[in-house]
Amino acid sequence: MATVWAPHRSPNVGNWVDRAYGSGWSATIRFDTLDDLAVHMNERGLGGTVTALGIVAHGDRPGVVQLDHALTATSIPSFSTGFDALDRCLTQQAKLVFFSCIAGKDSEGSGLLMALSTRLRGRAIIGFEVFGWVAANVPSDPGQMLEDPFGWPGPNAPAPKPAVIMTPWGKFAKWALEGRIIRYPVLEQSGRPNKKCANPACPGHSNALHQCSRWFPGCEW
């Protein structure tokens, strides 16, 4: 099985080393298009084995991931061949994580994640409600992106403090599966009535970080 860290070939998305044992990501593959990404994964013999794919791309607006053109809930059909190819590369219960700043934020972010989760059935689609911070010029290990709730502008912005790695299990992550949100991030859950989590039967929580017991399906890596 493989976990792939996939930076898009856009400026200022980070300088990532290919292999960093212990990072949690078994391969780093830079790509131009989704079709191109699938080709590179197949060239490495990873077809059908990818349990987690982390796409690193700009996403400075809710509901938008900047690839070779903008990926939104309504533009998904224009990426049809790429998603068909990714479908064959991912395992049936894989995670597709967009490390794309605030692309998962608010209703627009939910719309994008839910639409993708119906396009790639069985896979958890994950985005974030805050910005991500990466070192501008220093080579970084895969996955070494920091949560940046304040979103300092520019490549020379200071590193967030405390330095918290952005992960699918972090408090700012939003998950979609089979066309519905199954996990809300902390800021969004804070604004829901009684801080309810994504469980349809949730009675409410005293803390927006709480999740209903035995809820949150699809949490295996």
ZADRENMI-901702 format. One line per field, with one value per residue: residue number from 1; residue in one letter; x, y, z of N, C-alpha, C in turn. Coordinates in Angstrom, 3 decimals. Layout:
N
nr [NUM  ...]
rest [a  ...]
n_px [X  ...]
n_py [Y  ...]
n_pz [Z  ...]
ca_px [X  ...]
ca_py [Y  ...]
ca_pz [Z  ...]
c_px [X  ...]
c_py [Y  ...]
c_pz [Z  ...]
This chain:
221
nr [1  2  3  4  5  6  7  8  9  10  11  12  13  14  15  16  17  18  19  20  21  22  23  24  25  26  27  28  29  30  31  32  33  34  35  36  37  38  39  40  41  42  43  44  45  46  47  48  49  50  51  52  53  54  55  56  57  58  59  60  61  62  63  64  65  66  67  68  69  70  71  72  73  74  75  76  77  78  79  80  81  82  83  84  85  86  87  88  89  90  91  92  93  94  95  96  97  98  99  100  101  102  103  104  105  106  107  108  109  110  111  112  113  114  115  116  117  118  119  120  121  122  123  124  125  126  127  128  129  130  131  132  133  134  135  136  137  138  139  140  141  142  143  144  145  146  147  148  149  150  151  152  153  154  155  156  157  158  159  160  161  162  163  164  165  166  167  168  169  170  171  172  173  174  175  176  177  178  179  180  181  182  183  184  185  186  187  188  189  190  191  192  193  194  195  196  197  198  199  200  201  202  203  204  205  206  207  208  209  210  211  212  213  214  215  216  217  218  219  220  221]
rest [m  a  t  v  w  a  p  h  r  s  p  n  v  g  n  w  v  d  r  a  y  g  s  g  w  s  a  t  i  r  f  d  t  l  d  d  l  a  v  h  m  n  e  r  g  l  g  g  t  v  t  a  l  g  i  v  a  h  g  d  r  p  g  v  v  q  l  d  h  a  l  t  a  t  s  i  p  s  f  s  t  g  f  d  a  l  d  r  c  l  t  q  q  a  k  l  v  f  f  s  c  i  a  g  k  d  s  e  g  s  g  l  l  m  a  l  s  t  r  l  r  g  r  a  i  i  g  f  e  v  f  g  w  v  a  a  n  v  p  s  d  p  g  q  m  l  e  d  p  f  g  w  p  g  p  n  a  p  a  p  k  p  a  v  i  m  t  p  w  g  k  f  a  k  w  a  l  e  g  r  i  i  r  y  p  v  l  e  q  s  g  r  p  n  k  k  c  a  n  p  a  c  p  g  h  s  n  a  l  h  q  c  s  r  w  f  p  g  c  e  w]
n_px [0.835  0.369  1.126  0.683  2.205  1.411  2.433  1.247  2.400  2.720  3.709  5.251  4.233  5.683  8.786  9.517  10.940  11.627  11.593  11.047  11.585  9.532  7.903  5.281  4.323  4.766  5.689  6.629  5.186  5.337  3.088  1.296  -1.313  -4.320  -4.540  -1.882  -0.764  -1.849  -0.649  2.067  1.915  1.214  3.480  5.293  4.426  2.212  -0.453  -3.765  -3.058  -2.980  -3.618  -3.865  -3.962  -2.426  -3.055  -1.334  -1.970  -2.804  -5.440  -7.085  -9.600  -12.823  -14.087  -12.609  -9.984  -6.859  -5.793  -4.604  -6.647  -9.344  -10.639  -13.820  -17.058  -18.803  -17.142  -16.165  -16.872  -15.159  -12.757  -12.917  -11.544  -9.225  -10.143  -11.282  -8.949  -7.615  -9.425  -8.871  -6.358  -6.580  -7.292  -10.299  -11.282  -9.880  -8.297  -8.623  -6.945  -7.054  -4.631  -4.954  -5.165  -7.862  -9.809  -11.711  -13.489  -16.518  -19.848  -19.348  -16.954  -17.861  -19.648  -17.922  -16.363  -18.350  -19.421  -17.191  -16.973  -19.093  -18.330  -16.047  -16.683  -16.952  -14.578  -13.031  -13.168  -11.246  -10.790  -9.774  -10.366  -8.709  -5.702  -2.705  0.740  3.945  7.496  9.350  11.697  13.227  13.953  11.391  10.095  7.644  4.284  4.860  3.333  2.011  -0.693  -2.314  -4.067  -4.318  -3.401  -1.139  0.046  2.037  5.263  7.224  6.116  5.877  6.498  3.730  2.798  1.585  3.553  1.801  1.178  -0.631  -3.142  -5.349  -6.720  -6.664  -7.966  -9.038  -9.918  -12.169  -14.433  -15.811  -18.040  -19.505  -21.286  -22.050  -21.301  -19.190  -17.627  -17.167  -15.088  -13.504  -14.096  -16.348  -18.103  -18.403  -20.203  -22.553  -25.894  -25.999  -23.423  -23.339  -22.076  -21.317  -22.925  -26.129  -27.893  -26.921  -26.988  -25.901  -23.000  -20.770  -18.417  -16.806  -14.892  -15.607  -16.826  -19.523  -19.776  -18.703  -19.295  -18.318  -17.523  -15.302  -12.689  -10.322  -6.898]
n_py [-1.190  2.359  5.793  8.943  12.011  14.873  17.522  20.303  21.751  24.621  28.001  28.593  26.461  24.963  23.193  20.058  17.068  13.904  11.304  10.565  8.837  7.769  9.975  9.447  9.532  7.782  8.363  11.132  13.046  15.289  17.215  18.233  18.024  16.220  13.891  13.566  13.148  10.634  9.084  9.229  7.955  5.377  4.763  4.375  2.032  2.111  1.935  1.336  0.940  3.067  4.417  6.842  10.065  13.067  16.111  18.954  22.195  25.533  27.218  29.592  30.528  29.676  26.566  26.310  24.868  25.386  24.040  22.891  24.265  25.948  23.951  23.318  22.799  22.844  22.582  20.034  18.031  18.812  17.765  15.122  12.876  12.822  12.275  9.789  8.345  8.638  7.281  4.657  4.402  4.750  2.998  1.290  2.425  4.745  7.889  11.170  14.038  17.482  19.663  22.597  25.230  27.291  25.958  24.103  25.476  26.749  26.883  26.755  25.307  22.906  22.150  21.602  19.448  17.529  17.105  16.009  13.687  12.202  11.785  10.226  7.534  6.006  6.948  9.020  12.487  15.268  18.483  21.812  24.468  26.554  28.417  26.962  26.657  26.736  26.201  28.567  28.278  26.210  22.771  20.495  17.799  15.455  16.231  18.140  20.579  23.461  24.354  27.401  29.639  32.394  33.189  34.653  36.842  36.207  34.783  35.063  35.012  34.722  31.663  29.862  30.011  28.219  25.642  23.588  20.609  20.265  18.010  15.291  14.631  16.827  19.721  21.557  20.274  19.141  16.604  14.679  12.159  9.953  11.911  13.498  15.575  14.329  15.011  17.941  20.885  22.645  25.455  25.798  23.920  25.114  27.133  25.827  24.842  24.180  23.219  20.971  17.951  16.190  13.964  12.862  12.306  13.687  14.963  17.305  19.119  20.082  21.176  22.243  20.624  18.062  14.825  12.662  9.561  6.569  7.513  9.253  7.837  5.901  6.377  5.000  4.778]
n_pz [0.000  -0.542  0.260  -0.983  -1.480  -3.132  -4.729  -6.596  -9.678  -9.233  -8.454  -5.255  -3.656  -2.000  -1.365  -1.779  -0.518  -2.107  -0.932  2.377  4.936  7.558  7.512  7.022  4.498  1.599  -0.938  -3.001  -5.464  -7.977  -9.961  -12.984  -14.109  -13.177  -14.681  -15.402  -12.876  -12.214  -14.209  -13.423  -10.930  -11.725  -13.231  -11.190  -10.209  -8.507  -8.970  -7.981  -5.349  -3.610  -0.575  0.652  -0.620  -0.848  -2.032  -2.857  -3.297  -4.359  -2.664  -2.047  -1.652  -0.345  -1.428  -3.780  -5.569  -6.895  -9.681  -12.830  -13.995  -12.321  -9.771  -8.824  -7.289  -9.450  -11.646  -11.767  -13.781  -15.882  -15.209  -15.731  -16.980  -15.499  -12.863  -13.341  -13.834  -11.372  -9.774  -10.422  -9.355  -6.613  -3.558  -2.509  -0.160  0.209  1.200  0.055  0.268  0.337  0.620  0.661  1.680  2.549  1.067  1.880  3.447  4.980  3.426  0.701  0.574  1.692  -0.315  -2.463  -1.417  -0.866  -3.434  -4.737  -3.244  -4.118  -6.668  -6.419  -5.212  -1.997  -1.034  1.391  1.337  1.975  3.351  4.424  6.850  7.394  6.583  5.153  6.018  4.566  4.350  2.508  0.817  1.770  1.591  2.417  4.433  3.220  4.045  5.973  6.608  8.107  10.309  9.839  11.196  10.852  8.381  7.216  4.686  1.704  0.685  2.610  5.094  8.669  10.506  11.835  15.305  18.029  16.376  14.526  12.892  9.893  9.512  8.441  10.774  12.335  14.133  12.376  10.106  7.575  6.634  3.963  2.791  0.547  -0.422  1.769  4.620  7.059  9.139  10.885  10.936  13.696  13.910  12.314  13.456  15.906  15.381  14.872  15.882  19.315  19.143  17.466  16.082  12.972  13.022  12.313  14.390  16.528  19.812  20.643  21.816  24.470  23.794  20.883  19.796  20.280  19.247  18.349  20.076  18.532  16.050  13.051  10.505  8.366  9.288  9.282  8.375]
ca_px [0.000  1.164  0.578  1.341  2.196  1.401  2.410  0.994  3.499  2.415  4.685  5.050  3.499  6.635  9.884  9.349  11.841  10.884  11.388  11.435  11.077  8.994  7.023  3.912  4.035  5.764  6.200  6.294  5.053  4.904  2.235  0.682  -2.748  -4.691  -4.161  -0.430  -0.506  -2.158  0.401  3.277  1.703  1.289  4.887  5.975  3.815  1.336  -1.846  -4.634  -2.490  -2.857  -4.601  -4.003  -3.379  -2.445  -2.819  -0.883  -2.255  -3.367  -6.877  -7.219  -11.023  -13.629  -14.682  -11.780  -8.615  -6.232  -4.969  -4.322  -7.687  -9.968  -11.515  -14.941  -18.143  -19.428  -16.175  -15.693  -16.914  -14.040  -11.632  -13.461  -10.549  -8.298  -10.752  -11.378  -7.622  -7.365  -10.302  -8.189  -5.140  -6.914  -8.008  -11.735  -11.570  -8.774  -8.550  -8.090  -6.827  -6.626  -3.865  -5.200  -5.609  -9.251  -10.706  -12.782  -14.196  -17.884  -20.755  -18.712  -16.034  -18.660  -20.178  -16.853  -15.996  -19.461  -19.504  -16.088  -17.205  -20.006  -17.564  -15.120  -17.478  -16.261  -13.365  -13.211  -12.589  -10.921  -10.244  -9.485  -11.003  -7.678  -4.580  -1.553  2.018  5.101  8.754  9.413  12.816  13.927  13.300  10.617  9.585  6.219  3.375  5.263  2.595  1.522  -1.954  -2.103  -5.399  -4.331  -3.181  -0.224  0.279  3.380  6.146  8.114  5.316  6.487  5.897  2.718  3.132  2.447  3.717  0.956  1.111  -1.965  -3.424  -6.786  -7.319  -6.550  -9.257  -9.541  -10.197  -13.558  -14.489  -17.034  -18.086  -20.764  -22.197  -22.434  -20.226  -19.184  -16.877  -17.017  -13.951  -13.873  -14.704  -17.691  -18.930  -18.688  -21.341  -23.742  -26.722  -25.526  -22.122  -23.593  -21.153  -21.969  -23.851  -27.510  -28.580  -26.140  -27.789  -25.174  -21.785  -20.360  -17.161  -16.857  -13.918  -16.154  -17.558  -20.345  -19.158  -18.964  -19.648  -17.143  -17.159  -14.214  -11.539  -9.097  -5.936]
ca_py [0.000  3.574  7.102  9.817  13.469  15.300  18.978  20.811  22.565  26.052  28.684  28.758  25.383  24.230  22.451  18.816  15.965  12.787  10.224  10.909  7.726  8.214  11.121  8.981  9.570  6.886  8.887  12.508  13.124  16.606  16.990  19.365  17.754  14.979  12.790  13.476  12.544  9.203  8.464  9.105  6.914  4.082  4.530  3.888  0.779  2.376  1.833  0.505  0.700  4.327  4.526  8.260  10.967  14.448  17.058  20.255  23.193  26.749  27.236  30.773  30.856  28.494  25.858  26.402  24.348  25.856  23.060  23.510  25.279  25.921  22.845  23.728  21.815  22.825  22.283  18.650  17.300  19.149  16.946  13.765  11.829  12.769  11.565  8.376  7.748  8.550  6.233  3.366  4.393  4.749  1.859  1.561  3.236  5.698  9.275  12.205  15.200  18.691  20.605  23.744  26.355  27.369  25.408  23.354  26.331  27.244  26.090  26.511  24.197  21.690  21.786  20.978  18.158  16.597  16.752  15.092  12.404  11.421  11.445  9.158  6.816  5.206  7.626  10.219  13.679  16.080  19.817  22.556  25.780  27.561  28.408  26.135  27.379  25.911  26.936  29.086  27.810  25.095  21.481  19.991  16.438  15.393  16.386  19.177  21.821  23.902  25.071  28.848  30.235  33.819  33.367  35.747  36.841  36.232  33.638  35.315  35.101  33.965  30.367  29.964  29.530  27.032  24.964  22.394  20.019  20.121  16.607  15.004  14.497  18.092  20.322  22.404  19.431  18.793  15.359  14.303  10.767  9.573  13.031  14.227  15.918  13.403  15.627  19.389  21.474  23.250  26.777  25.633  23.240  26.086  27.938  25.002  24.826  23.276  22.658  19.619  17.390  15.792  12.861  13.366  12.120  14.336  15.781  18.530  18.952  21.253  21.643  22.019  19.597  16.741  14.078  11.622  8.250  5.570  8.175  9.556  6.666  6.030  7.028  4.207  5.308]
ca_pz [0.000  -0.702  0.595  -1.961  -1.283  -4.537  -4.928  -7.946  -10.198  -9.153  -7.595  -3.814  -2.977  -1.176  -1.985  -1.044  -0.845  -2.695  0.023  3.743  5.721  8.837  7.337  6.832  3.062  1.026  -2.203  -3.373  -6.924  -8.441  -11.139  -13.675  -14.212  -12.502  -15.583  -15.265  -11.573  -12.304  -15.021  -12.598  -9.919  -12.412  -13.587  -9.996  -9.795  -7.375  -9.377  -7.164  -4.017  -2.875  0.508  0.985  -1.611  -0.380  -3.118  -2.351  -4.333  -3.800  -2.456  -1.198  -1.512  -0.050  -2.555  -4.990  -5.572  -8.125  -10.396  -14.131  -13.941  -11.000  -9.402  -7.986  -7.332  -10.779  -12.714  -11.656  -15.047  -16.765  -14.752  -15.754  -17.266  -14.374  -11.744  -13.723  -13.649  -9.931  -9.256  -10.603  -8.547  -5.191  -3.008  -2.406  1.023  0.321  1.545  -0.830  1.145  -0.357  1.436  -0.220  2.507  2.997  0.046  2.512  4.401  4.809  2.591  -0.605  0.777  1.852  -1.624  -3.246  -0.843  -1.044  -4.850  -5.027  -2.590  -4.953  -7.886  -6.031  -4.209  -0.999  -0.558  2.207  0.722  3.144  3.134  5.651  6.981  7.654  5.655  5.452  5.901  4.203  4.202  1.143  -0.004  2.412  1.315  3.547  4.344  2.894  5.165  6.925  6.413  9.409  10.408  9.959  11.291  10.559  6.955  6.872  3.239  1.137  0.932  3.753  6.320  9.768  10.822  12.897  16.642  18.020  15.095  14.529  11.563  9.314  9.199  8.343  12.100  13.047  14.486  11.293  8.942  7.256  5.881  3.254  2.340  -0.095  -0.625  2.978  5.545  8.185  10.239  10.752  11.643  14.972  13.794  11.768  14.448  16.969  14.988  14.684  17.102  20.377  18.725  16.971  15.093  11.726  13.273  12.217  15.668  17.589  20.730  20.957  22.612  25.254  23.211  19.439  19.422  20.573  18.233  18.942  20.214  17.501  14.799  12.242  9.709  7.409  9.918  9.183  7.402]
c_px [0.884  0.388  1.370  1.110  2.394  1.300  2.132  2.151  3.085  3.482  4.261  4.134  4.442  7.663  10.019  10.346  11.007  10.590  11.901  10.824  10.666  8.060  5.552  3.486  5.143  6.335  5.774  6.289  4.521  4.151  1.720  -0.835  -3.048  -4.360  -2.668  -0.061  -0.754  -1.107  1.656  3.113  1.781  2.713  5.683  5.376  2.827  -0.142  -2.639  -4.158  -2.506  -3.977  -4.818  -3.266  -3.544  -2.081  -2.508  -1.055  -2.828  -4.885  -7.245  -8.646  -11.783  -14.207  -13.874  -10.399  -8.007  -5.303  -4.614  -5.434  -8.453  -10.881  -12.556  -16.010  -18.755  -18.461  -15.672  -15.781  -15.747  -12.762  -11.953  -12.412  -9.549  -8.875  -10.994  -10.049  -7.284  -8.210  -9.627  -6.914  -5.433  -7.553  -9.456  -12.117  -10.453  -9.254  -7.889  -8.131  -6.313  -5.966  -3.828  -5.809  -7.104  -10.243  -11.870  -13.680  -15.637  -18.709  -20.149  -17.722  -16.768  -19.192  -19.148  -16.540  -17.106  -19.581  -18.399  -16.328  -18.266  -19.343  -16.621  -15.759  -16.600  -15.028  -13.740  -12.472  -12.444  -10.329  -10.130  -10.163  -10.004  -6.574  -3.514  -0.280  3.119  6.331  8.933  10.491  13.538  13.231  12.639  10.256  8.118  5.375  3.708  4.656  1.955  0.144  -1.669  -3.459  -5.463  -4.012  -2.322  0.090  1.765  4.261  7.079  7.347  5.964  5.763  4.878  3.245  1.835  2.488  2.975  0.831  -0.347  -2.171  -4.926  -7.480  -7.191  -7.912  -9.853  -9.909  -11.686  -13.555  -15.841  -16.916  -19.474  -21.787  -22.651  -21.196  -20.316  -18.346  -16.717  -15.749  -14.429  -14.564  -16.132  -18.611  -19.292  -19.934  -22.613  -24.566  -26.242  -24.204  -22.269  -22.534  -21.955  -22.924  -25.288  -28.282  -27.874  -27.038  -27.158  -24.008  -21.506  -19.107  -17.167  -15.822  -14.465  -16.854  -18.395  -19.593  -19.641  -19.519  -18.361  -16.696  -15.986  -12.949  -10.261  -8.186  -5.791]
c_py [1.260  4.792  8.133  11.278  14.083  16.815  19.335  21.701  24.034  26.711  28.656  27.710  24.520  23.485  21.144  17.752  14.772  11.706  10.655  9.849  8.216  9.403  10.711  8.985  8.799  7.379  10.337  12.590  14.505  16.431  18.303  19.232  16.467  13.761  12.505  12.798  11.038  8.461  8.221  8.043  5.524  3.750  3.990  2.590  0.922  2.249  0.864  0.277  1.928  4.449  5.967  9.073  12.390  15.387  18.429  21.264  24.429  26.629  28.389  31.289  29.584  27.884  25.858  25.814  24.704  24.781  23.669  24.479  25.048  24.710  23.369  22.642  21.718  22.471  20.841  17.884  17.610  18.411  15.450  12.690  11.697  12.019  10.093  7.666  7.613  7.452  4.869  3.275  4.236  3.435  2.259  2.394  4.254  7.059  10.178  13.503  16.384  19.632  21.920  24.900  26.250  26.815  24.633  24.170  26.635  26.365  25.801  25.350  22.880  21.215  21.084  19.583  17.127  16.159  15.777  13.716  11.570  11.023  10.276  8.380  5.988  5.859  8.834  11.368  14.728  17.427  20.531  23.923  26.878  27.435  27.412  26.930  26.385  26.797  27.328  28.411  26.598  23.784  20.920  18.531  16.471  15.514  17.501  20.529  22.179  24.557  26.555  29.547  31.696  34.137  34.553  35.708  36.759  35.077  33.822  35.482  34.270  32.645  30.526  29.413  29.401  26.377  23.630  21.876  19.889  18.662  16.411  14.896  15.771  18.741  21.180  21.610  19.140  17.573  15.213  12.858  10.508  10.718  13.768  14.542  14.961  13.919  17.110  19.857  22.324  24.604  26.678  24.947  24.183  26.905  27.149  24.973  23.765  22.595  21.221  19.193  16.903  14.619  13.388  13.255  12.819  15.183  17.126  18.256  20.227  21.901  21.291  21.019  18.193  16.144  13.022  10.296  7.321  6.196  8.321  8.327  6.946  6.601  6.185  4.801  4.358]
c_pz [0.000  -0.220  -0.195  -1.612  -2.663  -4.657  -6.386  -8.378  -10.328  -8.298  -6.132  -3.184  -2.147  -2.005  -1.213  -1.482  -1.310  -1.674  1.392  4.653  7.106  8.716  7.289  5.384  2.348  -0.298  -2.358  -4.889  -7.290  -9.763  -11.719  -13.742  -13.455  -13.366  -15.450  -13.945  -11.607  -13.121  -14.189  -11.513  -10.548  -12.826  -12.407  -9.467  -8.659  -7.722  -8.513  -5.751  -3.118  -1.847  0.946  -0.063  -1.095  -1.512  -2.525  -3.474  -3.655  -3.705  -1.552  -1.092  -1.160  -1.326  -3.830  -4.726  -6.917  -8.685  -11.751  -14.507  -12.652  -10.847  -8.427  -8.071  -8.727  -11.901  -12.685  -12.982  -15.989  -16.377  -14.877  -15.989  -16.125  -13.194  -12.071  -13.475  -12.166  -9.298  -9.343  -9.767  -7.058  -4.781  -2.749  -1.194  1.283  0.804  0.505  -0.045  0.334  0.643  0.656  0.554  2.809  1.975  0.653  3.418  3.980  3.861  1.222  -0.511  0.937  0.511  -2.485  -2.720  -1.048  -2.500  -5.240  -4.407  -3.297  -6.266  -7.614  -4.878  -3.278  -0.418  0.301  1.529  1.823  2.718  4.470  5.640  7.315  6.609  6.106  5.212  5.562  4.116  2.741  0.304  0.560  2.059  2.573  3.329  3.939  4.158  6.128  6.566  7.750  9.289  10.638  10.015  10.861  9.102  6.602  5.384  2.889  1.531  2.122  5.063  7.420  10.000  11.943  14.223  17.437  16.638  15.145  13.103  11.127  8.902  9.063  9.693  12.923  13.237  13.376  10.039  8.817  6.343  5.188  2.800  1.766  -0.118  0.613  3.801  6.733  9.353  9.946  11.465  12.801  14.820  13.278  12.783  15.595  16.668  14.744  15.980  18.095  20.032  18.218  15.963  13.889  11.888  13.204  13.528  16.822  18.489  21.057  21.884  23.401  24.678  21.733  18.950  19.626  19.350  18.934  18.987  19.110  16.224  13.999  11.459  8.785  7.988  9.868  8.111  6.228]
